[in-house]
Amino acid sequence: MIRVDAATVLLQWAAGGLFFLWFTTRRRVVGVGYGWLLRGTYLLFAVAAAAAGFQFGVVPVREASSIAVASAAFVALLVSVVRRKAGVSGQTDEHDRRSERVAAMTGIERGVAQRHGGHEFPPVLDLMAPLLAIPGLVAASYDAGGNLFVSLLRTFAGAAFLGSVTDAMLLGHWYLVQPGLPRRHLNDLVRALGFVWPVEIIALLLPIGMFSVWSGSVNDGWGGQLGWFWAACAITTMVLVVVTKAALKERYYSAVMAATGLLYLAILTAFGTDLVARAILAG
């Protein structure tokens, strides 16, 4: 029906994560360190994807794409390090705005943030790696077998699904480093995850999909229990998204930490949603 392997999953994860990195940093508010963290992490994922492909079964276009993604992530990381002194304009403006607000309320004067010359890191550079991943994901979809449209939908929806939930959790932690960061950035990622979720579920239900597991025409090896486990993961993921949105409406700073904890759980259920289904349907 389909075939799934580590090289494809790691490339999906790297591509989705790097796309949603651009989705967040394009507003020029999140500090440069957040970009370093994600670029370095997904660079390693892309390298691991290429290594897994060469070790367990080569799909030439996919492996070439993984190497290109790793190279693009490295270049973006290098440029961001070289231009680090320029800072992030939106972060500086937000600091000054908050300082003026505090001064107006308390009468205590606070200095403006120091601005350095030079060019900032261009967020569009983060789009290069996801674009270079597209040929590899298409090749992986073709190699997976089954209906090509369904395979493509599953591959790209899975990339967006894994990338958005991982970046949302990591961004939630970044509020410990940058506590003045507006919540709208985390809200945007959680909202994106909510939009991607139904596409992921539909892709995994399309024939031959999870309905076949429940009907018994596809044997999961556990008498159908894994099919119901998948359903529990899928539903729980959306419940966690809804609860996370509700938590972020609270005014207290602790709400962000609560939302981050919920996103930890969402990563577990999201991986159960994506990988359990693929493992069953590849059997």
Helices and strands as residue ranges (DSSP letters): H 6-25, H 32-56, H 60-82, G 84-86, H 89-106, G 123-127, H 128-144, H 148-177, H 184-205, H 210-215, H 225-247, H 254-271, I 272-276, H 277-281
